[in-house]
Amino acid sequence: MATMVTYVQEHDFVAKRFVGVGKRSAVLGWLQSFFKQFYGSVTEADYIALRLGFIMMHCRGNQKFNFHKYMMRALEDDSRKVVGIRQVISTTLVLSKKKKETR
């Protein structure tokens, strides 16, 4: 069974948009990615291209697929998971603090 490897850097979509910060330094690449999430992370043209690519790949038969509704639902599900984890952690911390106070 042959394994197909895709090198993301070779795709035109990525190559044209990758500024080059972080090519040699992982720390600089991480910093650029961190700050880019707050400022200009996705252009409208990139969003449309990604949306159409997703629809063509996963929803060919459904011409009225609502990508925005799908993304919002996915983000809400992820948020629920994060909030659920946060509640478990905070409950554990409160219980452990109370346990220490009773000693």
N, C-alpha and C positions, 0 to 999 in steps of 0.2 A: 504494500500500500504506500504510494508516494505521498509525501506531505507537501502541500503548497504553502509557500512562505510569501507573504506580501510585504514588501518594504514600503512603508508609508511615505518615506521621503521621496520616492521615485514618482509618485502621483502628481500630476500637474496641479491639481487642486491644492495640495499641501505645499508643493515647492514654490508656487507663486505667492502664497500667503505667509510663509515662514520667514520672518525678518532675519533670523540668523543669531539672535541673542540666545545664548545657551547651547549653541552647537558644540562648543568645546568645554563648557563649564555647566555641570548639572545644577549647581547652586544658582547661577545667573538665570538659567532656564526656568527653575522653580520660582524664583522671585518674579520674573516677568509674567509667568502664568498666574501667580497669586494676585498681582496687581491688575492684570488684564481682566480678571473676572469682574472687577468693579468699574472698568472703563473700556468701552468699545470692544467687548468680547466677541460679538458676532455682528457682522454687517447684514443689512437687509438682503443683499444679493446672496450671501452665503447661507442665510436662513432659508431662503426660497429654494436654493439648490439642494440643501440637505433635506428639506421637507419633500420636494418632488422625488428625490432619490429614495427616500424612505417609503413613500407611497407607491412608487413604481416597483420596488423590491418586495414589499410586504402586503400591499392592498390593491393589486392590479384590477381585480374584479369590482372593487367598490369605488366608483368615481366620485362619490359624495363623502368620502372619508374626511372627518374633521380632525386634522392634525393638531390644531391648537387645543381642542378639547382632550385629545389623547395625551398630549404633553402635560396639561394641567392636572389631569387625573393621575398620571405617573408621578408628578412632583408631589401631589397631595399624599399619595401612598408612601412615598419616600419620607415625607415629613412626619407622617404618623409613626413610621418605624423609628425615626430618630427621637421623636418626643417620647415614644414608649420606652426606648432605651434610657433616655434621660430620667424618666420617672422611676425606673427600676434602680438606677444608680443613686438618685437622691433619696429614695426610700431606704436603700441599704445604708447610706451614710447616716441618715437620721437614726436608724435603729442601732447602728454601731456606736454612735455618739451617746445615745441613751444608755446603752449597755455599759459603756465606760463610766458614765456618771453614776450609775448605781453601784459601782464597785467601791 
